[in-house]
């Protein structure tokens, strides 16, 4: 059953990607597109590749730092491996729901305490969303006029994205600091859903909600015991988010373009990221490319926008995803060899 689910997720991921790219590049002269890519500055492109991989590695650094703080004997390379594994499974599951369970499994398999590992992943996830919400709320304050200009009809999707992220962060913080209240609200919603016939297996869902609240209570205790660490984790998370936004800037410089400031490019890319972050599509495929092509036309111009999208999406998603896939496959290969040796 699990193998069928994995196959379905992989096929769905590939199908969505192919459909999105076929729509975007219909009628495109590929020789002209490839010529533009070949003419771009290789130093800038290598810098963009580095930033894409650094994005994943910084999460590994935070996992390593927090695990060590919890008393677990984790290694930095091992924690970076957890991060790449999470990246792969997040990329093939809707709303990136598969990443953390895969990470937790690997962390426990390597001997890390299950409770500590859960709390560490919760802290990383909380700050990941919290920093995104802060950026998302600040953009309209300092850049609303330009947002309307660049996003146009996509501004509504941005609003939906920031609202969903704010609701999620509020829910997580509520569970941490008022677990009883939030749990009662969740159980009330489930009960109402049962009465309407919308919710099935209500008892199991209530148990899951209680377990969810319990995990975040542990996270609250951890944060209170290590308050000084919050500043470091927040700063590293902000740096991590910035790396993926900077990729677009590197591609812009690689084409030798001018006229748009680096801040404008970072702000537009951040807006795209926030808009698609919570969508229930594996890796936010399709919608990210469509929105990018629409909003970055004013930055790169009609001649360069599709070439830039190929490079940016390649370096901020597909390159890290392929590296992650190789790491996952290597892990399965090592496990297979070990099982064969035990049988022998």
N, C-alpha and C positions, 0 to 999 in steps of 0.2 A: 504493500500500500504506500509506504514511504517512497519507494523507488518510483512508483507511478506519479506521485505528487511532484517529485523532483524533475521527472521527465516533462510533465505538464508545464511546470514553471519555466523550464529551459526553453521549451517550444514556444510558450506564450511570449517570453522575453524576446526571442529571435523574431517572432512574427510581428510584434509591435514595432521593433526597431526597423525591420525591412519595410513595413508599410509606411512608417513615418518618413524614412529616407526616400522612398519612391515618390511620395507626394511632394516633398521638398525639392527634389532634384529632377523632377519631370521636365524634359526639354533642355536640361543643362548640358552645355558643351564641356565634357569632362577633360578634354585636352587643355582647354583654356584654364579650367579650375586647377588642374595639376600643375600647370605652368606657373600660376600665381603662388602655389604652395612651394614649389621648388625655388622660386626667386626670393622667398622670405629668408630672413637672417637666421642661420642655424644656431647661433649663440642664444638668441631670444627663444627659439623653439626648445632647445635643450633646457633652458631655464624654466620654461613652462612645464616640461616633463618632470623636472625636479620638484617643482611646486606641487604638481598633482600627486606625486608619491609622498612628498613631505606631509601633505594633508592627512594621509592615512597613518604615517609614522608618528605624527604628533599625538594621535589618539592612543597609539601604543605606548608612547612615553607617559601619558597621563595614567593609563592602566597600571603601568609598572610602578610609577611613583605612589599611587594609592594602595596597590597591593603590598608594597614594601612597608608603607606606613601602617598597614593592618597586621604586620608581622609575618607575611608570607614570603618565602624565599624565591621570588620570581626574578627572571632575567629580562633585560631590556629586549634582546632579540626575540625571546619567547613571547613577550607582550606585543611586540610589533607584529608577530605572526598572528596573534589573536585578532589584532585590528584588521589585518588583511582578510582573514577568514570572515569576520563580521561584515566587511565591505562587500565581499562576494555574495554572501547570502542576502544581504540587504538589497543588492542590485537585482536579484531575481525574484524577490517577493514583494507583494503590494505594500506600499507605505513603509518599506524597509523593515518589516516585522520579523524577518528571519535572522537578522544579524546577531542580536543579543543572545537568543537561545543557543546558537551555534558557538558563540564565544564562550558562554558559560559552560557548555559541555566540554570544550577543549581545556578551559582553565581548571575545571574539576578533574579532568583526566590526567592533567599534569601534576596533580597533588595539591592545588590551591584549595583553601577552605571554601566550601560552597556558599556559606552565608557571607563571608567577606567578599567573594567574587561577585555575588549578586549586588551587594551594596556598592562596590566599586563601579560596576556597570551602570547602576542607577545614578550615581553621582555624575559620571561622564555624560549620560543621556540628559540629565537635568540641566547641566551647564551648557551642553550643546544646543538645547532648545532655548535656554534663557538668553544666551548671547545673541542668537538669531532674532529673538523677540526684541531685545534692546536695539539692535541694528534696524529692525523693521519699523519700530516706533519712532526712531530718531530720523529716519529718511524723510518722512512727510514734514517733519518739523523744520528741517534745514533745506529741503530740496523739493517742496511740493510742486512748484511751478514747472520745474524741469521734469518731474515724474509724469505730470499730465502730458507734457510734450513728447517724451520718449515712449511711455507705455501706451498712450492712446486708449484704445478699446480694451487693452489688457489690464488696465488699472483695476477693474472689478475683480479679476482673478488675484491680483496682489492683495486687495482688501480681504478676500476670502482666505488667502494663505496666512495673512497676519492674524486674522481673527481666530482661525483654527489653532495656530501656534500659541496665541495668548490663552485660549481656553485650555489647551493641554498643559501649559506651564502653571496656570492657576489651579488646575486639578491636581497636579503633582505637588505643588506647594501646599494646597489644602490638605492633601493626604498626609503630608509630612507634619504639618503644624496643627491640624484639626482633624485627625484621622476618624474619630467617632462621627463627627458631623458629616463628612464626605461619604463615609461608609453607609450611613443612614440614608443619604440622598440617593446613592447608587442603588441600594436595596429597594428604595421606594420606586425608583424608575423601573427597575426590573419587575417589581410587583405589578405596576401599572401595565407594563408590557405583557405580562402573563394574562392579566384580566382581559386585555384587548386581543389576545391570541397571537401577538407579534413575537413574543419571547418564548422559546422552548427551553427545557432543561434549566428552569429558573434557579433551582436549588444548587446545581453545580456552578452556575454563574455567580451566585451569592458567595459560595465558598471561594471561588477564584478572586472575587472582589475583596474578601476578607484577607486572603493571602497577599494580594497586591498591596493593601493598606499596611499589612504587617511588615512587608519588605521595606516600604518607605519609612516606617517608624524607625527601623534599624538605621536607615540612611540619615535620619534626623539626629540620632545619637552620635553617629560618626562625625557629622558636620559640626556638632557642638563641641566634640572633643578635639577637633582639629581646625579651629576657626582660621588660624593663620594660613592654612593650606588653601582656603577658598580663594584668596587673592591670586595665588600662583595658578591654580586650576582655571580660574576665570581668565587670567592673562594668556595662558597657553591656548585656551579654547578660542579666544578672540584672534590670536595669531593663526590658529588652525583655519578658522573661517576665512581669514583674510587671504591665505595662500590660494584658495580656489578662486577668489575674486581676482587676484593678481594675474592669473593665467591669461585672462582676456587682455589685460594690459600688455603682457609680454607679446602676445600675438599681434596686437596693434602696432607695437614698436617694431616687431619683426617684419611687418609689411612696409615699414618706413613711412607710415602715415603721420599726419599732424592735424591739429585743429580741435581735437577734443582733449580735455585735461584728464590726467590719470584718475582724479577723484570722480569725474563724470562716468568714466568707464567702470570703475569699481562700484559706483552707486547703481548703475543700470544692471550690472551683473548680479549684485546683491538683491535687487528687486526681482529679477528673474528667478533666482534661487529660492527666495521666500515664497513667491507665488506658486511654485510647483512642489515645494517641500513636502506637503501633507497629502498630495494627490495619491489615490490608491492604485498607482501604476508602477510596476517594477522599474526601479531606477529612474522614475519620472520620464520614461522614454516617450518619444513622440511629441508630447506637449511641450517639453523643454526646447526641442529643436524648432517647433513651430513658433513659439514665443520669441526665441532668440532671433530667428530670421526676421520677425516683424519689428522688434524694438531696436535691434542693433543696425538696422538699415541706415538710420541717421548718423551713426557713429562711423561705420566702415564704408558706407556708400554701397550702391547696387553692385559695383564691380567686385568688391572684396567680401561682402557680407557672408556669402555661402562658403567661400574658402575659409574665412575666419571661423565659421561655425564648425566645419570639419575639424580644424585644428583644436579649437577650444574644447569641443565635446570629446575629441579624441584624448586630449591630455587631462581634462578634469574628470573624465569618467572611464572611457574605454581602456586607456593604458593602465590605470590602477586596477580596473576590473580584470584585465587579462593577467596582470601580475598576481592578483588575488586568486584567480582561477588556477594558475600554475602552482601556487602555494598549497591550495586545497587539494589538487590532484597529487602533488608530491606527498602530502600528508597521508592520503588514502593509499598511495603506493607503498610508503613505509609501513603502514599498518598491515597491509596485505602480506608483505614480506615477513613481518614478525609473526603473523598468524601461521604462515606456511612453515616457518622454522619451528614453531611450537608443535605443530602436527607431526613434523619429522622427528 
